[in-house]
């Protein structure tokens, strides 16, 4: 293995560490809501600084490699893709913090309803994140496409949550504040899934050199 190969592996390892921290933030923020655990929510908020630190380190390392190694073709795509992925991961970490903050607020009030679809959204969005990063490491186009297709499941669950919350607010105006905060959580999880989709789309770029953002994919590409 050359020195440059070792440097690329080190970059990949840092990105995967950042991804693992983001996955934990997504998971634990929702658990803190469902289990009404303010201490866990606070840990999610506190740990966000680790995600931010890795974001900066990965960008700095990527710029250094581009400047000093002048990578070509696939290696250059790998480094630029890593830089873009960290941007999405950093925003996903912020969304985990947002969920934790809403959890702390909601945990001070009587529970409006059992959380059913929110944990389902979390499970899908977290799985999308994990698989998108796995697709990046393995340069697995098929897995990346599978992540992209799962985004609709999260969108459908969000729509279901918002419909149910609207019913609560119409029936009892005293529930409006709580219902709105829960709707924010659903929106944050939808955005997590959107960022995972962005990462999967970047895997397609990495493997094929093709940018598919904003494209409607024909059935044969699904």
C-alpha positions in Angstrom: 0.0 0.0 0.0 1.4 3.4 -1.0 1.5 6.4 1.3 -1.3 8.0 -0.7 -3.4 4.8 -0.3 -2.9 5.0 3.4 -3.9 8.7 3.4 -7.1 7.8 1.5 -7.9 5.0 4.0 -7.3 7.4 6.9 -9.8 9.8 5.3 -12.3 7.0 4.8 -11.9 5.9 8.4 -12.6 9.5 9.7 -15.7 9.7 7.5 -17.0 6.4 8.8 -16.4 7.6 12.4 -18.3 10.7 11.7 -21.1 8.6 10.2 -21.2 6.4 13.2 -21.6 9.4 15.5 -24.4 10.8 13.3 -26.2 7.4 13.4 -26.0 7.5 17.2 -27.4 11.0 17.3 -30.4 10.0 15.2 -31.1 6.9 17.2 -30.5 8.4 20.7 -32.5 11.6 20.0 -35.6 9.6 19.1 -35.0 7.2 22.0 -34.8 10.2 24.3 -38.2 11.3 23.1 -39.9 7.9 23.3 -38.4 7.0 26.7 -38.6 10.6 28.0 -34.9 10.6 28.8 -33.6 14.1 29.1 -30.1 13.0 30.1 -29.8 11.0 26.8 -31.1 14.0 24.9 -28.5 16.3 26.5 -25.7 13.8 25.5 -26.8 14.0 21.9 -26.6 17.8 22.1 -23.2 17.7 23.8 -21.7 15.1 21.3 -22.5 17.3 18.3 -19.2 19.1 18.8 -17.4 15.8 17.9 -19.3 15.7 14.6 -18.4 19.3 13.9 -14.7 18.6 14.7 -14.6 15.7 12.2 -16.3 17.8 9.6 -13.6 20.4 9.7 -10.8 17.8 9.9 -12.1 15.8 6.9 -12.4 19.0 4.8 -8.9 20.1 5.7 -7.4 16.7 5.0 -9.2 16.5 1.7 -8.0 19.9 0.6 -4.4 19.0 1.6 -4.6 15.8 -0.4 -5.9 17.6 -3.5 -3.2 20.2 -3.2 -0.2 18.0 -2.5 -1.1 14.7 -4.3 -2.9 16.2 -7.3 -5.1 13.0 -7.6 -6.6 11.9 -10.9 -9.9 10.4 -12.0 -11.3 8.0 -9.5 -9.1 9.2 -6.6 -10.2 12.8 -7.2 -13.8 11.8 -7.3 -13.4 9.9 -4.1 -12.0 12.9 -2.2 -14.5 15.4 -3.6 -17.3 12.9 -2.8 -16.0 12.5 0.8 -16.1 16.3 1.2 -19.7 16.5 0.0 -20.8 13.6 2.2 -19.4 15.2 5.3 -21.5 18.3 4.6 -24.6 16.1 4.6 -23.5 14.2 7.7 -22.9 17.5 9.6 -26.4 18.6 8.8 -27.8 15.3 9.9 -26.0 15.7 13.2 -27.6 19.1 13.6 -31.0 17.5 12.9 -30.3 14.9 15.7 -29.7 17.9 18.0 -32.9 19.5 16.9 -34.8 16.3 17.7 -33.1 16.1 21.1 -34.0 19.7 21.9 -37.7 19.1 21.0 -37.6 15.9 23.1 -36.4 17.8 26.2 -39.3 20.3 25.7 -41.9 17.5 25.1 -40.7 15.5 28.0 -41.8 18.3 30.4 -45.4 17.9 29.2 -48.0 15.1 29.3 -47.5 12.7 26.4 -49.9 13.5 23.6 -50.1 10.0 22.1 -47.9 6.9 22.0 -45.0 7.3 19.5 -45.5 4.8 16.7 -44.6 6.2 13.3 -41.8 8.5 14.6 -39.7 5.4 15.7 -40.5 3.8 12.3 -39.2 6.9 10.6 -36.1 6.9 12.7 -35.4 3.2 12.0 -35.7 3.7 8.2 -33.7 7.0 8.1 -31.0 5.5 10.3 -30.8 2.4 8.1 -30.6 4.6 5.0 -27.7 6.5 6.5 -25.8 3.3 7.4 -26.4 1.8 4.0 -25.5 4.9 2.1 -22.1 5.0 3.9 -21.7 1.3 3.3 -22.4 1.8 -0.4 -19.8 4.6 -0.4 -17.1 2.3 1.2 -17.9 -0.6 -1.1 -18.7 1.6 -4.2 -22.0 -0.4 -4.4 -24.3 1.2 -6.9 -27.1 -1.2 -6.2 -27.2 -0.5 -2.5 -27.1 3.2 -3.2 -30.1 2.9 -5.5 -31.9 0.9 -2.7 -31.3 3.8 -0.3 -32.7 6.3 -2.8 -35.9 4.3 -3.2 -36.5 4.0 0.6 -36.9 7.8 0.8 -40.6 7.5 -0.2 -41.3 5.4 2.9 -40.1 8.1 5.2 -42.1 10.7 3.2 -45.3 8.6 3.5 -44.8 8.2 7.3 -44.3 11.9 7.8 -47.6 12.5 5.9 -49.3 10.1 8.2 -47.9 11.7 11.3 -48.9 15.2 10.2 -52.5 14.0 9.3 -52.9 12.5 12.8 -51.5 15.6 14.5 -53.9 17.8 12.6 -56.8 15.8 13.9 -55.6 16.2 17.5 -55.2 20.0 17.0 -58.7 20.4 15.5 -60.3 18.3 18.2 -58.5 20.0 21.1 -56.7 23.3 20.7 -54.8 22.8 23.9 -52.7 20.1 22.1 -51.4 22.6 19.4 -48.1 23.3 21.0 -47.2 19.7 21.6 -48.5 18.6 18.2 -46.4 21.2 16.4 -43.3 20.1 18.2 -43.9 16.5 17.2 -44.5 17.6 13.7 -41.1 19.3 13.8 -39.5 15.9 14.8 -41.2 14.2 11.9 -39.9 16.9 9.5 -36.4 16.6 11.0 -36.4 12.8 10.3 -37.6 13.4 6.8 -34.7 15.7 6.2 -32.3 13.1 7.6 -33.6 10.7 5.0 -33.2 13.4 2.3 -29.5 13.8 3.3 -29.0 10.0 3.3 -30.5 10.1 -0.3 -28.0 12.8 -1.2 -25.1 10.6 0.0 -26.5 7.7 -2.0 -26.7 9.9 -5.1 -23.0 10.9 -4.6 -22.1 7.2 -4.5 -23.6 6.9 -8.0 -21.4 9.8 -9.0 -18.4 8.1 -7.4 -19.0 4.8 -9.2 -20.1 6.1 -12.6 -19.0 9.8 -12.8 -22.7 10.6 -13.4 -24.6 13.3 -11.4 -28.2 12.2 -10.9 -29.5 14.9 -8.5 -32.9 16.2 -9.6 -33.2 13.5 -12.2 -36.3 11.3 -12.6 -34.9 7.8 -12.9 -36.3 5.4 -15.5 -37.6 2.0 -14.2 -34.6 0.1 -15.6 -32.3 2.1 -13.3 -34.2 1.2 -10.1 
